[in-house]
Amino acid sequence: MPPKKDAKGGGAKGGAKKPAADDKAAGKEKKGGNAVKVRHILCEKQGKITEAMEKLKAGQKFPEVAAAYSEDKARQGGDLGWQIRGAMVGPFQDAAFALPISTVNNPVYTDPPIKTKFGYHIIMVEGKK
């Protein structure tokens, strides 16, 4: 079967079916885009990030857990805003672009946390472009 065409008529390398709603944004999401709107919880110690993960799994909201546990951007609920490809450390970037878009009310986050030179991160993506 030939490859599916994207909205511009080219072959679709990211190639999954597009949802009916907002085809343009959906196409960018599949490719990973060039930027992600991301939140994270950063802890230097593994024990502290494990506690944060337990709070998330118990249903506590991501911004609340970030405010209580994160050692970076805690006042903003872990919100890093839009980050472009190449501006993040390797493992963090790889995880951020691999995650699906989610919301604070229905979060999808890295589990287990991602280890970087800064410590351990729980990452959640709120948008891609």
Protein Blocks (a to p, Z undefined) as FASTA:
>chain_A
ZZdddfkopacfklpacdfbhkllmmmmmnopabdcddddddfblklmmmmmmmmmnopa
fklmmmmmpcghklnnopabjadehiacfklmmmmmmpccddfklccddddddddfkbcc
ddddfbdZZ
